[in-house]
Amino acid sequence: MELKPKDEHILTALLSCGSIAEAEKISGVSRTTIYNRLADETFKAEYDRRRSLVLNEACNSLQATLTKAVDTIRGIMEDTDTAPQVRLNASALILQNCLKYTEQADIISRIEELEKSMNN
């Protein structure tokens, strides 16, 4: 993809900011220009590709700490010297997140099965 000279500044600003208004300040490019670039299919595809890479990297980083987080919560839950309410809160946190994870893993598994059956 061939980017216009200001596109790299716009992409960097969009990926590092929470809003187009902030991206405008950082990139030095007008809000109108940013919206116009986002309306361009090629630019938008590159923005989406880069945003996906950033999101995947962040998810991988979070996943790398998941076991440690669970171990910490489990340690609090099992520590008899910890106040009962804190232990109860830790238990509830594990149950809530386990349920969410189980549901999501089941949905992903079902989607994968459907995709396989559609490809056959």
Beta strands, then each sheet from edge to edge (+ up, - down):
end
